[in-house]
Amino acid sequence: MENRHCAEDFEMENSADINRGELELWGAVLLQAIEDLQLRGPVFEVVMNGIKLKSRKEGITMRRNRNNAAAWFRSSSDDVGSFLWICDLFGLDADIVRAEIKKKILKPVG
């Protein structure tokens, strides 16, 4: 038998009884994923013969975290801890959150 969970599986009798620590944890997961998408390595500027060159140094861990966060946001899983589950927990429309992330974070660099 498959064990599936969604936010409504966890009874929350009223807002006063919600475990604040748990909500803060899941909120932090969402914010960390957004932060991971935004991460870019530091920019280094080098001036050579009066020409300013900029280079971005990005580590493997930073790139891996960004790729993992992007995959998490795209996932259709509704298991506990998934993007969809967290959106449901907070009453967020996952499609709107994804659209805002695409518009504000994943916009083309130009």
Chimera marker file (.cmm) of the C-alpha trace (Angstrom):
<marker_set name="trace">
<marker id="1" x="0.000" y="0.000" z="0.000" r="1" g="1" b="0" radius="0.5"/>
<marker id="2" x="1.339" y="3.397" z="-1.001" r="1" g="1" b="0" radius="0.5"/>
<marker id="3" x="1.763" y="5.879" z="1.823" r="1" g="1" b="0" radius="0.5"/>
<marker id="4" x="0.992" y="9.338" z="0.411" r="1" g="1" b="0" radius="0.5"/>
<marker id="5" x="0.670" y="12.527" z="2.401" r="1" g="1" b="0" radius="0.5"/>
<marker id="6" x="-0.584" y="15.999" z="1.730" r="1" g="1" b="0" radius="0.5"/>
<marker id="7" x="-0.985" y="18.981" z="4.023" r="1" g="1" b="0" radius="0.5"/>
<marker id="8" x="-4.574" y="18.127" z="4.915" r="1" g="1" b="0" radius="0.5"/>
<marker id="9" x="-3.405" y="14.742" z="6.290" r="1" g="1" b="0" radius="0.5"/>
<marker id="10" x="-2.101" y="16.638" z="9.304" r="1" g="1" b="0" radius="0.5"/>
<marker id="11" x="-4.990" y="17.889" z="11.379" r="1" g="1" b="0" radius="0.5"/>
<marker id="12" x="-4.703" y="21.492" z="12.378" r="1" g="1" b="0" radius="0.5"/>
<marker id="13" x="-7.719" y="22.122" z="14.632" r="1" g="1" b="0" radius="0.5"/>
<marker id="14" x="-7.239" y="25.877" z="14.680" r="1" g="1" b="0" radius="0.5"/>
<marker id="15" x="-4.481" y="28.327" z="13.965" r="1" g="1" b="0" radius="0.5"/>
<marker id="16" x="-3.581" y="28.581" z="17.672" r="1" g="1" b="0" radius="0.5"/>
<marker id="17" x="-2.750" y="24.861" z="17.730" r="1" g="1" b="0" radius="0.5"/>
<marker id="18" x="-0.439" y="24.896" z="14.706" r="1" g="1" b="0" radius="0.5"/>
<marker id="19" x="3.097" y="23.994" z="15.633" r="1" g="1" b="0" radius="0.5"/>
<marker id="20" x="4.828" y="27.298" z="14.930" r="1" g="1" b="0" radius="0.5"/>
<marker id="21" x="8.256" y="25.682" z="14.845" r="1" g="1" b="0" radius="0.5"/>
<marker id="22" x="7.156" y="23.234" z="12.167" r="1" g="1" b="0" radius="0.5"/>
<marker id="23" x="5.673" y="26.014" z="10.035" r="1" g="1" b="0" radius="0.5"/>
<marker id="24" x="8.868" y="28.031" z="10.398" r="1" g="1" b="0" radius="0.5"/>
<marker id="25" x="10.903" y="25.008" z="9.339" r="1" g="1" b="0" radius="0.5"/>
<marker id="26" x="8.878" y="24.418" z="6.153" r="1" g="1" b="0" radius="0.5"/>
<marker id="27" x="8.912" y="28.137" z="5.415" r="1" g="1" b="0" radius="0.5"/>
<marker id="28" x="12.692" y="28.093" z="5.756" r="1" g="1" b="0" radius="0.5"/>
<marker id="29" x="12.886" y="25.159" z="3.311" r="1" g="1" b="0" radius="0.5"/>
<marker id="30" x="10.959" y="27.178" z="0.727" r="1" g="1" b="0" radius="0.5"/>
<marker id="31" x="13.072" y="30.287" z="1.287" r="1" g="1" b="0" radius="0.5"/>
<marker id="32" x="16.313" y="28.296" z="1.100" r="1" g="1" b="0" radius="0.5"/>
<marker id="33" x="15.271" y="26.804" z="-2.241" r="1" g="1" b="0" radius="0.5"/>
<marker id="34" x="14.526" y="30.296" z="-3.565" r="1" g="1" b="0" radius="0.5"/>
<marker id="35" x="17.890" y="31.488" z="-2.259" r="1" g="1" b="0" radius="0.5"/>
<marker id="36" x="19.673" y="28.535" z="-3.865" r="1" g="1" b="0" radius="0.5"/>
<marker id="37" x="18.139" y="29.468" z="-7.225" r="1" g="1" b="0" radius="0.5"/>
<marker id="38" x="19.469" y="33.005" z="-6.906" r="1" g="1" b="0" radius="0.5"/>
<marker id="39" x="23.018" y="32.075" z="-5.971" r="1" g="1" b="0" radius="0.5"/>
<marker id="40" x="25.736" y="33.036" z="-8.344" r="1" g="1" b="0" radius="0.5"/>
<marker id="41" x="29.411" y="33.039" z="-7.576" r="1" g="1" b="0" radius="0.5"/>
<marker id="42" x="31.207" y="36.247" z="-6.662" r="1" g="1" b="0" radius="0.5"/>
<marker id="43" x="32.189" y="38.572" z="-9.484" r="1" g="1" b="0" radius="0.5"/>
<marker id="44" x="35.869" y="39.272" z="-9.904" r="1" g="1" b="0" radius="0.5"/>
<marker id="45" x="37.003" y="42.354" z="-11.763" r="1" g="1" b="0" radius="0.5"/>
<marker id="46" x="40.377" y="42.492" z="-13.432" r="1" g="1" b="0" radius="0.5"/>
<marker id="47" x="41.711" y="45.564" z="-15.193" r="1" g="1" b="0" radius="0.5"/>
<marker id="48" x="44.109" y="44.795" z="-18.015" r="1" g="1" b="0" radius="0.5"/>
<marker id="49" x="45.462" y="47.587" z="-20.234" r="1" g="1" b="0" radius="0.5"/>
<marker id="50" x="42.631" y="49.868" z="-19.143" r="1" g="1" b="0" radius="0.5"/>
<marker id="51" x="39.954" y="47.269" z="-19.973" r="1" g="1" b="0" radius="0.5"/>
<marker id="52" x="37.805" y="46.052" z="-17.127" r="1" g="1" b="0" radius="0.5"/>
<marker id="53" x="37.012" y="42.331" z="-17.338" r="1" g="1" b="0" radius="0.5"/>
<marker id="54" x="34.457" y="40.634" z="-15.139" r="1" g="1" b="0" radius="0.5"/>
<marker id="55" x="34.465" y="36.961" z="-14.337" r="1" g="1" b="0" radius="0.5"/>
<marker id="56" x="32.104" y="34.975" z="-12.163" r="1" g="1" b="0" radius="0.5"/>
<marker id="57" x="33.554" y="32.175" z="-10.063" r="1" g="1" b="0" radius="0.5"/>
<marker id="58" x="30.961" y="29.525" z="-9.367" r="1" g="1" b="0" radius="0.5"/>
<marker id="59" x="31.683" y="26.431" z="-7.355" r="1" g="1" b="0" radius="0.5"/>
<marker id="60" x="30.415" y="22.916" z="-7.991" r="1" g="1" b="0" radius="0.5"/>
<marker id="61" x="28.393" y="22.910" z="-4.760" r="1" g="1" b="0" radius="0.5"/>
<marker id="62" x="26.683" y="26.180" z="-5.651" r="1" g="1" b="0" radius="0.5"/>
<marker id="63" x="25.784" y="24.891" z="-9.127" r="1" g="1" b="0" radius="0.5"/>
<marker id="64" x="24.531" y="21.581" z="-7.694" r="1" g="1" b="0" radius="0.5"/>
<marker id="65" x="22.371" y="23.381" z="-5.100" r="1" g="1" b="0" radius="0.5"/>
<marker id="66" x="20.865" y="25.599" z="-7.805" r="1" g="1" b="0" radius="0.5"/>
<marker id="67" x="20.113" y="22.611" z="-10.044" r="1" g="1" b="0" radius="0.5"/>
<marker id="68" x="18.578" y="20.676" z="-7.153" r="1" g="1" b="0" radius="0.5"/>
<marker id="69" x="16.400" y="23.643" z="-6.180" r="1" g="1" b="0" radius="0.5"/>
<marker id="70" x="15.222" y="24.081" z="-9.784" r="1" g="1" b="0" radius="0.5"/>
<marker id="71" x="14.307" y="20.376" z="-9.964" r="1" g="1" b="0" radius="0.5"/>
<marker id="72" x="12.461" y="20.642" z="-6.617" r="1" g="1" b="0" radius="0.5"/>
<marker id="73" x="10.357" y="23.560" z="-7.890" r="1" g="1" b="0" radius="0.5"/>
<marker id="74" x="9.530" y="21.690" z="-11.134" r="1" g="1" b="0" radius="0.5"/>
<marker id="75" x="8.613" y="18.445" z="-9.363" r="1" g="1" b="0" radius="0.5"/>
<marker id="76" x="5.033" y="17.167" z="-9.490" r="1" g="1" b="0" radius="0.5"/>
<marker id="77" x="5.466" y="15.235" z="-6.221" r="1" g="1" b="0" radius="0.5"/>
<marker id="78" x="3.060" y="16.056" z="-3.420" r="1" g="1" b="0" radius="0.5"/>
<marker id="79" x="4.897" y="14.031" z="-0.782" r="1" g="1" b="0" radius="0.5"/>
<marker id="80" x="5.729" y="15.569" z="2.593" r="1" g="1" b="0" radius="0.5"/>
<marker id="81" x="8.439" y="18.192" z="2.107" r="1" g="1" b="0" radius="0.5"/>
<marker id="82" x="7.834" y="18.613" z="-1.618" r="1" g="1" b="0" radius="0.5"/>
<marker id="83" x="7.278" y="22.021" z="-3.176" r="1" g="1" b="0" radius="0.5"/>
<marker id="84" x="3.599" y="21.259" z="-3.832" r="1" g="1" b="0" radius="0.5"/>
<marker id="85" x="3.086" y="20.024" z="-0.270" r="1" g="1" b="0" radius="0.5"/>
<marker id="86" x="4.673" y="23.158" z="1.216" r="1" g="1" b="0" radius="0.5"/>
<marker id="87" x="2.559" y="25.401" z="-1.026" r="1" g="1" b="0" radius="0.5"/>
<marker id="88" x="-0.531" y="23.516" z="0.140" r="1" g="1" b="0" radius="0.5"/>
<marker id="89" x="0.547" y="23.860" z="3.772" r="1" g="1" b="0" radius="0.5"/>
<marker id="90" x="0.771" y="27.651" z="3.419" r="1" g="1" b="0" radius="0.5"/>
<marker id="91" x="-2.226" y="28.040" z="1.122" r="1" g="1" b="0" radius="0.5"/>
<marker id="92" x="-0.069" y="29.173" z="-1.810" r="1" g="1" b="0" radius="0.5"/>
<marker id="93" x="-0.918" y="28.580" z="-5.458" r="1" g="1" b="0" radius="0.5"/>
<marker id="94" x="2.098" y="26.607" z="-6.708" r="1" g="1" b="0" radius="0.5"/>
<marker id="95" x="1.600" y="27.777" z="-10.308" r="1" g="1" b="0" radius="0.5"/>
<marker id="96" x="1.692" y="31.424" z="-9.243" r="1" g="1" b="0" radius="0.5"/>
<marker id="97" x="4.797" y="30.857" z="-7.099" r="1" g="1" b="0" radius="0.5"/>
<marker id="98" x="6.514" y="29.114" z="-10.014" r="1" g="1" b="0" radius="0.5"/>
<marker id="99" x="5.537" y="31.939" z="-12.396" r="1" g="1" b="0" radius="0.5"/>
<marker id="100" x="6.945" y="34.565" z="-10.015" r="1" g="1" b="0" radius="0.5"/>
<marker id="101" x="10.165" y="32.624" z="-9.597" r="1" g="1" b="0" radius="0.5"/>
<marker id="102" x="10.513" y="32.298" z="-13.358" r="1" g="1" b="0" radius="0.5"/>
<marker id="103" x="9.808" y="35.997" z="-13.882" r="1" g="1" b="0" radius="0.5"/>
<marker id="104" x="11.969" y="37.387" z="-11.080" r="1" g="1" b="0" radius="0.5"/>
<marker id="105" x="14.739" y="34.862" z="-10.528" r="1" g="1" b="0" radius="0.5"/>
<marker id="106" x="15.153" y="32.876" z="-13.716" r="1" g="1" b="0" radius="0.5"/>
<marker id="107" x="14.800" y="35.873" z="-16.040" r="1" g="1" b="0" radius="0.5"/>
<marker id="108" x="17.310" y="35.949" z="-18.900" r="1" g="1" b="0" radius="0.5"/>
<marker id="109" x="20.490" y="37.849" z="-18.127" r="1" g="1" b="0" radius="0.5"/>
<marker id="110" x="20.926" y="40.617" z="-20.634" r="1" g="1" b="0" radius="0.5"/>
<link id1="1" id2="2" r="1" g="1" b="0" radius="0.2"/>
<link id1="2" id2="3" r="1" g="1" b="0" radius="0.2"/>
<link id1="3" id2="4" r="1" g="1" b="0" radius="0.2"/>
<link id1="4" id2="5" r="1" g="1" b="0" radius="0.2"/>
<link id1="5" id2="6" r="1" g="1" b="0" radius="0.2"/>
<link id1="6" id2="7" r="1" g="1" b="0" radius="0.2"/>
<link id1="7" id2="8" r="1" g="1" b="0" radius="0.2"/>
<link id1="8" id2="9" r="1" g="1" b="0" radius="0.2"/>
<link id1="9" id2="10" r="1" g="1" b="0" radius="0.2"/>
<link id1="10" id2="11" r="1" g="1" b="0" radius="0.2"/>
<link id1="11" id2="12" r="1" g="1" b="0" radius="0.2"/>
<link id1="12" id2="13" r="1" g="1" b="0" radius="0.2"/>
<link id1="13" id2="14" r="1" g="1" b="0" radius="0.2"/>
<link id1="14" id2="15" r="1" g="1" b="0" radius="0.2"/>
<link id1="15" id2="16" r="1" g="1" b="0" radius="0.2"/>
<link id1="16" id2="17" r="1" g="1" b="0" radius="0.2"/>
<link id1="17" id2="18" r="1" g="1" b="0" radius="0.2"/>
<link id1="18" id2="19" r="1" g="1" b="0" radius="0.2"/>
<link id1="19" id2="20" r="1" g="1" b="0" radius="0.2"/>
<link id1="20" id2="21" r="1" g="1" b="0" radius="0.2"/>
<link id1="21" id2="22" r="1" g="1" b="0" radius="0.2"/>
<link id1="22" id2="23" r="1" g="1" b="0" radius="0.2"/>
<link id1="23" id2="24" r="1" g="1" b="0" radius="0.2"/>
<link id1="24" id2="25" r="1" g="1" b="0" radius="0.2"/>
<link id1="25" id2="26" r="1" g="1" b="0" radius="0.2"/>
<link id1="26" id2="27" r="1" g="1" b="0" radius="0.2"/>
<link id1="27" id2="28" r="1" g="1" b="0" radius="0.2"/>
<link id1="28" id2="29" r="1" g="1" b="0" radius="0.2"/>
<link id1="29" id2="30" r="1" g="1" b="0" radius="0.2"/>
<link id1="30" id2="31" r="1" g="1" b="0" radius="0.2"/>
<link id1="31" id2="32" r="1" g="1" b="0" radius="0.2"/>
<link id1="32" id2="33" r="1" g="1" b="0" radius="0.2"/>
<link id1="33" id2="34" r="1" g="1" b="0" radius="0.2"/>
<link id1="34" id2="35" r="1" g="1" b="0" radius="0.2"/>
<link id1="35" id2="36" r="1" g="1" b="0" radius="0.2"/>
<link id1="36" id2="37" r="1" g="1" b="0" radius="0.2"/>
<link id1="37" id2="38" r="1" g="1" b="0" radius="0.2"/>
<link id1="38" id2="39" r="1" g="1" b="0" radius="0.2"/>
<link id1="39" id2="40" r="1" g="1" b="0" radius="0.2"/>
<link id1="40" id2="41" r="1" g="1" b="0" radius="0.2"/>
<link id1="41" id2="42" r="1" g="1" b="0" radius="0.2"/>
<link id1="42" id2="43" r="1" g="1" b="0" radius="0.2"/>
<link id1="43" id2="44" r="1" g="1" b="0" radius="0.2"/>
<link id1="44" id2="45" r="1" g="1" b="0" radius="0.2"/>
<link id1="45" id2="46" r="1" g="1" b="0" radius="0.2"/>
<link id1="46" id2="47" r="1" g="1" b="0" radius="0.2"/>
<link id1="47" id2="48" r="1" g="1" b="0" radius="0.2"/>
<link id1="48" id2="49" r="1" g="1" b="0" radius="0.2"/>
<link id1="49" id2="50" r="1" g="1" b="0" radius="0.2"/>
<link id1="50" id2="51" r="1" g="1" b="0" radius="0.2"/>
<link id1="51" id2="52" r="1" g="1" b="0" radius="0.2"/>
<link id1="52" id2="53" r="1" g="1" b="0" radius="0.2"/>
<link id1="53" id2="54" r="1" g="1" b="0" radius="0.2"/>
<link id1="54" id2="55" r="1" g="1" b="0" radius="0.2"/>
<link id1="55" id2="56" r="1" g="1" b="0" radius="0.2"/>
<link id1="56" id2="57" r="1" g="1" b="0" radius="0.2"/>
<link id1="57" id2="58" r="1" g="1" b="0" radius="0.2"/>
<link id1="58" id2="59" r="1" g="1" b="0" radius="0.2"/>
<link id1="59" id2="60" r="1" g="1" b="0" radius="0.2"/>
<link id1="60" id2="61" r="1" g="1" b="0" radius="0.2"/>
<link id1="61" id2="62" r="1" g="1" b="0" radius="0.2"/>
<link id1="62" id2="63" r="1" g="1" b="0" radius="0.2"/>
<link id1="63" id2="64" r="1" g="1" b="0" radius="0.2"/>
<link id1="64" id2="65" r="1" g="1" b="0" radius="0.2"/>
<link id1="65" id2="66" r="1" g="1" b="0" radius="0.2"/>
<link id1="66" id2="67" r="1" g="1" b="0" radius="0.2"/>
<link id1="67" id2="68" r="1" g="1" b="0" radius="0.2"/>
<link id1="68" id2="69" r="1" g="1" b="0" radius="0.2"/>
<link id1="69" id2="70" r="1" g="1" b="0" radius="0.2"/>
<link id1="70" id2="71" r="1" g="1" b="0" radius="0.2"/>
<link id1="71" id2="72" r="1" g="1" b="0" radius="0.2"/>
<link id1="72" id2="73" r="1" g="1" b="0" radius="0.2"/>
<link id1="73" id2="74" r="1" g="1" b="0" radius="0.2"/>
<link id1="74" id2="75" r="1" g="1" b="0" radius="0.2"/>
<link id1="75" id2="76" r="1" g="1" b="0" radius="0.2"/>
<link id1="76" id2="77" r="1" g="1" b="0" radius="0.2"/>
<link id1="77" id2="78" r="1" g="1" b="0" radius="0.2"/>
<link id1="78" id2="79" r="1" g="1" b="0" radius="0.2"/>
<link id1="79" id2="80" r="1" g="1" b="0" radius="0.2"/>
<link id1="80" id2="81" r="1" g="1" b="0" radius="0.2"/>
<link id1="81" id2="82" r="1" g="1" b="0" radius="0.2"/>
<link id1="82" id2="83" r="1" g="1" b="0" radius="0.2"/>
<link id1="83" id2="84" r="1" g="1" b="0" radius="0.2"/>
<link id1="84" id2="85" r="1" g="1" b="0" radius="0.2"/>
<link id1="85" id2="86" r="1" g="1" b="0" radius="0.2"/>
<link id1="86" id2="87" r="1" g="1" b="0" radius="0.2"/>
<link id1="87" id2="88" r="1" g="1" b="0" radius="0.2"/>
<link id1="88" id2="89" r="1" g="1" b="0" radius="0.2"/>
<link id1="89" id2="90" r="1" g="1" b="0" radius="0.2"/>
<link id1="90" id2="91" r="1" g="1" b="0" radius="0.2"/>
<link id1="91" id2="92" r="1" g="1" b="0" radius="0.2"/>
<link id1="92" id2="93" r="1" g="1" b="0" radius="0.2"/>
<link id1="93" id2="94" r="1" g="1" b="0" radius="0.2"/>
<link id1="94" id2="95" r="1" g="1" b="0" radius="0.2"/>
<link id1="95" id2="96" r="1" g="1" b="0" radius="0.2"/>
<link id1="96" id2="97" r="1" g="1" b="0" radius="0.2"/>
<link id1="97" id2="98" r="1" g="1" b="0" radius="0.2"/>
<link id1="98" id2="99" r="1" g="1" b="0" radius="0.2"/>
<link id1="99" id2="100" r="1" g="1" b="0" radius="0.2"/>
<link id1="100" id2="101" r="1" g="1" b="0" radius="0.2"/>
<link id1="101" id2="102" r="1" g="1" b="0" radius="0.2"/>
<link id1="102" id2="103" r="1" g="1" b="0" radius="0.2"/>
<link id1="103" id2="104" r="1" g="1" b="0" radius="0.2"/>
<link id1="104" id2="105" r="1" g="1" b="0" radius="0.2"/>
<link id1="105" id2="106" r="1" g="1" b="0" radius="0.2"/>
<link id1="106" id2="107" r="1" g="1" b="0" radius="0.2"/>
<link id1="107" id2="108" r="1" g="1" b="0" radius="0.2"/>
<link id1="108" id2="109" r="1" g="1" b="0" radius="0.2"/>
<link id1="109" id2="110" r="1" g="1" b="0" radius="0.2"/>
</marker_set>
